[in-house]
Amino acid sequence: MMLVWSIILIGFMISLGIVVGIYVHVLQVALDTEDSTRIDPLPKK
């Protein structure tokens, strides 16, 4: 029984890691700081 719970826990941790990784990747793409200067360039002095 302990083996079954260990396998379930490892699978859950892997699934959680994949979900968090996708979430972080989506946030990095959405919050790309280069977009701000490309869309609205800094004024030239």
Secondary structure, 3 states (H helix, E strand, C coil): CHHHHHHHHHHHHHHHHHHHHHHHHHHHHHCCCHHHHHHCCCCCC
